[in-house]
Amino acid sequence: MTDSGATSQSGPTPDPLSTVSRDIADVPSVEIISTAALHLMSAAAVQLGLAEDLPDHKDLDEARSLIDALAGLLDAAAPSLGHHHAAPLRDGLRSLQLAFKESSTVPDEPGQGPGEKYTGQVHPTAAGR
């Protein structure tokens, strides 16, 4: 008969969450924020039908939510990112906002497009921020 409460002779199993926490502790915040922004950008591009492998897929409601989240993240994180990291992310955001405007059959009121409460109104001919 074996004791069901016996522990392994090799010692306790390491907690995978503590390993993840140690790994995350070594990553600068700018990299975490940039990675999150890139995930939001990629997801928004897919929802706008810009993915090569899903060109017929389009869900503007989902795209709007993702673009809003991206704009809010970039607005809140701008001081931490600095210009070097923030500028290309803002350019990507602007491109997604313009792609949304081109895809939408019902135009938003001025300043009411996705993310515009954070970026201001986006114009096709305006220079990027």
Secondary structure, 3 states (H helix, E strand, C coil): CCCCCCCCCCCCCCCHHHHHHHHHHCCCHHHHHHHHHHHHHHHHHHHCCCCCCCCCCCCHHHHHHHHHHHHHHHHHHHHHHHHHHHHHHHHHHHHHHHHHHHHCCCCCCCCCCCCHHHHCCCCCCCCCC
